[in-house]
Amino acid sequence: WTHFGISEKGIEVDPLKVNAIKDMSEPKNVKDVQRFLGMVNFVAKFVPLKSGVLEPITSLLSSKNAWMWGPSQQNSFDTIKELLTTPPCLAVHNPGRETIISCDASLQGLGAVLLQKQLSGELRPISYAS
């Protein structure tokens, strides 16, 4: 049982899973944040720069930080939902084709994408990580 669809276009996240995240209301406490992040992490490979976008929300999980849902958390919440509105269709990995890892890192985090060159010459993402 999976929440991903595989077709001739590639791998797509199940729209029901995306809608479940989009329908979530803003977290009211740490437990709600954990639930929201768990749902988002399930589809993480479809979301470029996920960690950076979610940092204001994940910071609420630290016992060093007092609970405060402010504008930066709301912006993060809205942005991740917007990114999930049109998640990319990921390519299915083909071991016979050229594969490229593109990554970047900073003091705040890292981002990476696994790309594969298609027969047309187009580079398509296989997975994102951050």
ABEGO torsion letter per residue (X at the ends): XBABBBBAAEBBBBAAAAAAAAABBBBABAAAAAAAAAAAAAAAAABBGAAAAAAAAAAAABAABBBBBBAAAAAAAAAAAAAAABBBBBBBBBAABBBBBBBBBBAAEBBBBBBBBBAAGBBBBABBBX
